[in-house]
Amino acid sequence: MAIEIAPRITVDKEVRFGKPVIKGTRVPVSLIVGQAAAGLTHDQIAAEYGIGVEDVRDALGYAQAVLEQETVRISK
């Protein structure tokens, strides 16, 4: 059973081992982030994986929100 955790982003333990994916697909958010980091445009990513540009934007927005909550503790 898929649960929407953010706009256009779902998790389902039966899909990609419960990793966040684009709603209605098996395309992981981490893949979208990686492709953007590699320099692909939103249009290129959308075309490559059969998703919408809005899906790409929402995946990147979700990743940003997750990182915003992360705290890194440095010990000496």
C-alpha positions as CSV (number, residue, x, y, z in Angstrom):
1,M,0.0,0.0,0.0
2,A,1.5,3.3,-1.2
3,I,1.6,6.2,1.2
4,E,2.1,9.7,-0.1
5,I,4.7,11.4,2.0
6,A,5.0,14.6,0.0
7,P,3.4,15.9,-3.2
8,R,4.0,13.3,-5.9
9,I,6.3,11.2,-3.6
10,T,5.2,7.9,-2.2
11,V,6.6,5.0,-0.3
12,D,5.5,1.4,-0.4
13,K,7.4,-1.5,1.2
14,E,6.6,-3.5,-2.0
15,V,8.2,-1.0,-4.3
16,R,11.9,-0.3,-4.3
17,F,12.2,-1.7,-0.7
18,G,10.2,1.2,0.7
19,K,12.4,4.0,-0.7
20,P,10.7,7.2,-1.8
21,V,9.6,7.1,-5.5
22,I,7.6,9.2,-7.9
23,K,3.9,8.5,-7.3
24,G,2.6,5.8,-9.6
25,T,6.1,4.7,-10.8
26,R,9.2,2.8,-9.6
27,V,11.4,5.8,-10.2
28,P,13.3,6.6,-7.0
29,V,13.8,10.1,-5.7
30,S,17.5,9.4,-5.2
31,L,17.8,8.6,-9.0
32,I,16.3,12.0,-9.9
33,V,18.6,13.8,-7.5
34,G,21.6,11.9,-8.9
35,Q,20.7,12.8,-12.5
36,A,20.2,16.4,-11.6
37,A,23.6,16.4,-9.9
38,A,25.1,14.9,-13.0
39,G,23.9,17.9,-15.0
40,L,20.8,16.7,-16.7
41,T,18.0,19.2,-17.1
42,H,14.5,18.7,-15.7
43,D,13.3,18.1,-19.2
44,Q,15.9,15.5,-19.9
45,I,15.3,13.7,-16.6
46,A,11.5,13.7,-17.2
47,A,11.9,12.3,-20.8
48,E,14.4,9.7,-19.7
49,Y,12.1,8.2,-17.1
50,G,8.7,8.9,-18.5
51,I,7.7,11.3,-15.7
52,G,6.6,14.9,-15.7
53,V,8.8,17.9,-15.1
54,E,6.6,18.6,-12.1
55,D,7.6,15.2,-10.7
56,V,11.3,16.1,-11.1
57,R,10.7,19.4,-9.3
58,D,8.8,17.7,-6.5
59,A,11.5,15.1,-6.1
60,L,14.1,17.7,-5.7
61,G,11.9,19.7,-3.3
62,Y,11.4,16.6,-1.2
63,A,15.1,15.9,-1.1
64,Q,15.8,19.5,-0.1
65,A,13.2,19.2,2.7
66,V,14.8,16.0,4.0
67,L,18.2,17.6,4.0
68,E,16.9,20.7,5.7
69,Q,15.9,18.5,8.7
70,E,19.3,16.7,8.9
71,T,21.7,17.6,11.6
72,V,25.4,16.6,11.3
73,R,27.3,16.3,14.5
74,I,31.0,16.5,14.4
75,S,33.0,15.0,17.3
76,K,36.7,15.6,17.9
